[in-house]
Amino acid sequence: MTTPLHEAHPSSPGRRLPDTQQGMRRRNLARVMHTVNAEGPLSRAAVASRIGLTRAAVSTLVDELIRSGLLEELGPERPGRVGRPGSSLAVSGRGPAGIGAEIGVDHLAVCAVDLRGTVRARVVRHGTNRGRPPQPVLAELTALVAQVVAEAEREGLWPAGLAVAVPGLVARDTRTVVRAPNLDWHEVDLGALLPADLPPTVDNEANFGSLAELWLGDDTPLDFLHVSAEIGIGGAVVVDGRLLRGTRGFAGELGHVPVHPEGPECACGGRGCLEQYAGEEAVLRAAGLTPGENRVEVLAERAAQGDKEVHRALRDAGTALGIALTGAVNLLDPQAVVLGGALAALAPWLLPSLELELARRSAGRACVVSVSRLGPEGPLLGAAHSVVRAVLDDPAAVAGRT
Amino acid sequence: MTTPLHEAHPSSPGRRLPDTQQGMRRRNLARVMHTVNAEGPLSRAAVASRIGLTRAAVSTLVDELIRSGLLEELGPERPGRVGRPGSSLAVSGRGPAGIGAEIGVDHLAVCAVDLRGTVRARVVRHGTNRGRPPQPVLAELTALVAQVVAEAEREGLWPAGLAVAVPGLVARDTRTVVRAPNLDWHEVDLGALLPADLPPTVDNEANFGSLAELWLGDDTPLDFLHVSAEIGIGGAVVVDGRLLRGTRGFAGELGHVPVHPEGPECACGGRGCLEQYAGEEAVLRAAGLTPGENRVEVLAERAAQGDKEVHRALRDAGTALGIALTGAVNLLDPQAVVLGGALAALAPWLLPSLELELARRSAGRACVVSVSRLGPEGPLLGAAHSVVRAVLDDPAAVAGRT
């Protein structure tokens, strides 16, 4: 699958290479990519000094990455530096692209992000998917993916992978939607319904949203709990910069943490789950409004106009969030809680009661609550960037493809 | 600190070794130790074939481990095997030992465990530590440690490290007890109160208990939630075989998850925490009994005699545990919940209501609840074994000491 390379540390000819030598080469390719990505443009010498390999070893790795379209040379470095001028390296803007897709309850979206993190193509289609069977929705999504891929290819990019965000529980096979109650989908194999030439990685929208926070957020810590909402309440747990997936892939289901154990029945089978108090529909009902489209916009608009019923409903939702988060903070001890998705837009009216509840239950041990800058864009961006990160983390897996 | 070794893959003389070569040697030493530990006695050739290195490379690593007292040769293999007889290797029973200590509310305990996992010395002193200041307790513990170390040394072992389990929150510096409410200790630096020649690693008792389950339990999965009780309710989260510590080291505090948000006040500052319903003292009060020593024995004895009040109190405690665990299972999606510590002895009367509550709230998604075989021995064994595992994981760190 990959082009053979001279090893940075050659062994005697004919000697069997242990697994670790091949692994070291792959790790070194990734170190070069990550270094140029984080600090580029950089000369080969600068890369070598940063990762502690010889210039010759780095040049071999760099040549391979340029041949594969992952790095590009920008021409000679600016004059005025000490030493012989070298060519400057940057992550390629014409190589692989990550294709992200989102199946929302009320929309479909697809985008392409290049290795530099720039969105190069994007398309959104509004309209409800609630109650629609999976086949026509996936057919529509497939057409949007083709449209975005074509647009990316016109810019010299090629799709390195497809990641799909869904509002539901996804199995650890990363293709089966086990349960998406707000779409009314159960046990749907999305892998079989999307084009075989670009096999998708499917994940929960809150999971992709949390990864977007981690990679693109302002000063997001490495340990945090991400809470988001569309119709349901989603959550994701990030520990040491890695998503906690759980045994079946279902970790982070904050929406079904019991808040008032004898409260109203929930679709999950439980009673008094957080979703019954802080989900969009629950808040609309509590404010005396009828759920429809543009739920969040309606709430935010009325709250901004000073609607007392909406204020009270959002205050109560904040209190319920505070109770559920107290339990989560006790279990996980995260550095921060990040509110994303629809919750970000409603934060001004949710946060005061949420923070009060968390503080009074935690005796000075409460953690910071912050609001996502990405808001509802998080899941789509997280999906596309997850493909980009996979290329940066293991460039050898795509090298030699072009 | 370590004896120089020939590299398995020599580089040209004078060339600066990259960090990864040294790291590879350390990893290979660990692979040899773990292989012999898991499958020994084994010949050098068998070790080489299992870890995919040459026999010569393995012999160099093995010689170093024998010189350091970590492996020993058992003499020639049994006849009847194919090929030239080789000497059989086993993990040493006369090398380093892990010293584990436990500060309980009602006892102190210390033990020494050799690299084979055998307890070689053990001492327990009963008597309450509640309200005693840290200094005299630590002085007493230091004397017990000296007694166990002397006993281990008489058997040819030497202490590779000391790990101390405490019933409270421990900072990530692994020496400061931030808060141990049932001892009434706050911000105590145990590192400064224990002998400097054997610097301790201090951790929460539920954390060490969970590691004991992981390493010594029957078929314990790699993802589980450990729940234990002494006076408080402790918890620990293990993900992919690693303890989830949290930002400040406080993760796993299941005892302070809100169960009934407007319930009785808790010492933590919250209301209606799990500990108010399922802690030992709460259960004793609910059963109309006066808390004293031997609380668990009293409850287990009366429950076995058919005491209806005790049955009811334990059933209600099980229900509260089920509510708190529903939240935890939704957040973490573990493969199992393991009840340890005092809860293990009371499991026959807690489990039915606990499992019922978890099942009715989780609609078929509930996870297995199992009962620890180690029970109250878990934290002490986990502490001692954590030292042993550290030696197996990085033998180079102790090699060359003898």
HADDOCK unambig.tbl for C-alpha pairs under 7 A between the chains (distance, minus, plus):
assign (segid A and resid 18 and name CA) (segid B and resid 52 and name CA) 6.46 0.50 0.50
assign (segid A and resid 18 and name CA) (segid B and resid 53 and name CA) 6.43 0.50 0.50
assign (segid A and resid 52 and name CA) (segid B and resid 18 and name CA) 6.60 0.50 0.50
assign (segid A and resid 53 and name CA) (segid B and resid 18 and name CA) 6.57 0.50 0.50
assign (segid A and resid 223 and name CA) (segid B and resid 247 and name CA) 6.80 0.50 0.50
assign (segid A and resid 246 and name CA) (segid B and resid 332 and name CA) 5.69 0.50 0.50
assign (segid A and resid 246 and name CA) (segid B and resid 333 and name CA) 4.55 0.50 0.50
assign (segid A and resid 246 and name CA) (segid B and resid 334 and name CA) 5.80 0.50 0.50
assign (segid A and resid 247 and name CA) (segid B and resid 223 and name CA) 6.79 0.50 0.50
assign (segid A and resid 247 and name CA) (segid B and resid 333 and name CA) 5.70 0.50 0.50
assign (segid A and resid 247 and name CA) (segid B and resid 334 and name CA) 5.55 0.50 0.50
assign (segid A and resid 247 and name CA) (segid B and resid 335 and name CA) 5.59 0.50 0.50
assign (segid A and resid 248 and name CA) (segid B and resid 333 and name CA) 6.81 0.50 0.50
assign (segid A and resid 250 and name CA) (segid B and resid 333 and name CA) 5.76 0.50 0.50
assign (segid A and resid 251 and name CA) (segid B and resid 330 and name CA) 6.24 0.50 0.50
assign (segid A and resid 251 and name CA) (segid B and resid 331 and name CA) 5.03 0.50 0.50
assign (segid A and resid 251 and name CA) (segid B and resid 332 and name CA) 4.63 0.50 0.50
assign (segid A and resid 251 and name CA) (segid B and resid 333 and name CA) 4.78 0.50 0.50
assign (segid A and resid 252 and name CA) (segid B and resid 330 and name CA) 6.48 0.50 0.50
assign (segid A and resid 252 and name CA) (segid B and resid 331 and name CA) 4.30 0.50 0.50
assign (segid A and resid 252 and name CA) (segid B and resid 332 and name CA) 6.29 0.50 0.50
assign (segid A and resid 253 and name CA) (segid B and resid 330 and name CA) 4.92 0.50 0.50
assign (segid A and resid 253 and name CA) (segid B and resid 331 and name CA) 5.14 0.50 0.50
assign (segid A and resid 254 and name CA) (segid B and resid 330 and name CA) 6.53 0.50 0.50
assign (segid A and resid 254 and name CA) (segid B and resid 331 and name CA) 5.86 0.50 0.50
assign (segid A and resid 256 and name CA) (segid B and resid 330 and name CA) 6.52 0.50 0.50
assign (segid A and resid 257 and name CA) (segid B and resid 326 and name CA) 6.68 0.50 0.50
assign (segid A and resid 257 and name CA) (segid B and resid 327 and name CA) 4.20 0.50 0.50
assign (segid A and resid 257 and name CA) (segid B and resid 330 and name CA) 6.44 0.50 0.50
assign (segid A and resid 258 and name CA) (segid B and resid 323 and name CA) 6.99 0.50 0.50
assign (segid A and resid 258 and name CA) (segid B and resid 327 and name CA) 6.11 0.50 0.50
assign (segid A and resid 260 and name CA) (segid B and resid 260 and name CA) 6.39 0.50 0.50
assign (segid A and resid 260 and name CA) (segid B and resid 261 and name CA) 6.92 0.50 0.50
assign (segid A and resid 261 and name CA) (segid B and resid 260 and name CA) 6.91 0.50 0.50
assign (segid A and resid 268 and name CA) (segid B and resid 362 and name CA) 6.74 0.50 0.50
assign (segid A and resid 268 and name CA) (segid B and resid 363 and name CA) 6.37 0.50 0.50
assign (segid A and resid 269 and name CA) (segid B and resid 360 and name CA) 6.69 0.50 0.50
assign (segid A and resid 269 and name CA) (segid B and resid 361 and name CA) 5.50 0.50 0.50
assign (segid A and resid 269 and name CA) (segid B and resid 362 and name CA) 6.08 0.50 0.50
assign (segid A and resid 269 and name CA) (segid B and resid 363 and name CA) 5.14 0.50 0.50
assign (segid A and resid 270 and name CA) (segid B and resid 360 and name CA) 6.49 0.50 0.50
assign (segid A and resid 270 and name CA) (segid B and resid 361 and name CA) 3.83 0.50 0.50
assign (segid A and resid 270 and name CA) (segid B and resid 362 and name CA) 6.22 0.50 0.50
assign (segid A and resid 271 and name CA) (segid B and resid 361 and name CA) 6.89 0.50 0.50
assign (segid A and resid 323 and name CA) (segid B and resid 258 and name CA) 6.99 0.50 0.50
assign (segid A and resid 326 and name CA) (segid B and resid 257 and name CA) 6.67 0.50 0.50
assign (segid A and resid 327 and name CA) (segid B and resid 256 and name CA) 6.99 0.50 0.50
assign (segid A and resid 327 and name CA) (segid B and resid 257 and name CA) 4.19 0.50 0.50
assign (segid A and resid 327 and name CA) (segid B and resid 258 and name CA) 6.09 0.50 0.50
assign (segid A and resid 330 and name CA) (segid B and resid 251 and name CA) 6.23 0.50 0.50
assign (segid A and resid 330 and name CA) (segid B and resid 252 and name CA) 6.49 0.50 0.50
assign (segid A and resid 330 and name CA) (segid B and resid 253 and name CA) 4.92 0.50 0.50
assign (segid A and resid 330 and name CA) (segid B and resid 254 and name CA) 6.51 0.50 0.50
assign (segid A and resid 330 and name CA) (segid B and resid 256 and name CA) 6.50 0.50 0.50
assign (segid A and resid 330 and name CA) (segid B and resid 257 and name CA) 6.42 0.50 0.50
assign (segid A and resid 331 and name CA) (segid B and resid 251 and name CA) 5.03 0.50 0.50
assign (segid A and resid 331 and name CA) (segid B and resid 252 and name CA) 4.30 0.50 0.50
assign (segid A and resid 331 and name CA) (segid B and resid 253 and name CA) 5.13 0.50 0.50
assign (segid A and resid 331 and name CA) (segid B and resid 254 and name CA) 5.86 0.50 0.50
assign (segid A and resid 332 and name CA) (segid B and resid 246 and name CA) 5.69 0.50 0.50
assign (segid A and resid 332 and name CA) (segid B and resid 251 and name CA) 4.63 0.50 0.50
assign (segid A and resid 332 and name CA) (segid B and resid 252 and name CA) 6.28 0.50 0.50
assign (segid A and resid 333 and name CA) (segid B and resid 246 and name CA) 4.55 0.50 0.50
assign (segid A and resid 333 and name CA) (segid B and resid 247 and name CA) 5.70 0.50 0.50
assign (segid A and resid 333 and name CA) (segid B and resid 248 and name CA) 6.81 0.50 0.50
assign (segid A and resid 333 and name CA) (segid B and resid 250 and name CA) 5.76 0.50 0.50
assign (segid A and resid 333 and name CA) (segid B and resid 251 and name CA) 4.77 0.50 0.50
assign (segid A and resid 334 and name CA) (segid B and resid 246 and name CA) 5.80 0.50 0.50
assign (segid A and resid 334 and name CA) (segid B and resid 247 and name CA) 5.54 0.50 0.50
assign (segid A and resid 335 and name CA) (segid B and resid 247 and name CA) 5.60 0.50 0.50
assign (segid A and resid 360 and name CA) (segid B and resid 269 and name CA) 6.71 0.50 0.50
assign (segid A and resid 360 and name CA) (segid B and resid 270 and name CA) 6.50 0.50 0.50
assign (segid A and resid 361 and name CA) (segid B and resid 269 and name CA) 5.50 0.50 0.50
assign (segid A and resid 361 and name CA) (segid B and resid 270 and name CA) 3.82 0.50 0.50
assign (segid A and resid 361 and name CA) (segid B and resid 271 and name CA) 6.86 0.50 0.50
assign (segid A and resid 362 and name CA) (segid B and resid 268 and name CA) 6.74 0.50 0.50
assign (segid A and resid 362 and name CA) (segid B and resid 269 and name CA) 6.06 0.50 0.50
assign (segid A and resid 362 and name CA) (segid B and resid 270 and name CA) 6.20 0.50 0.50
assign (segid A and resid 363 and name CA) (segid B and resid 268 and name CA) 6.39 0.50 0.50
assign (segid A and resid 363 and name CA) (segid B and resid 269 and name CA) 5.14 0.50 0.50
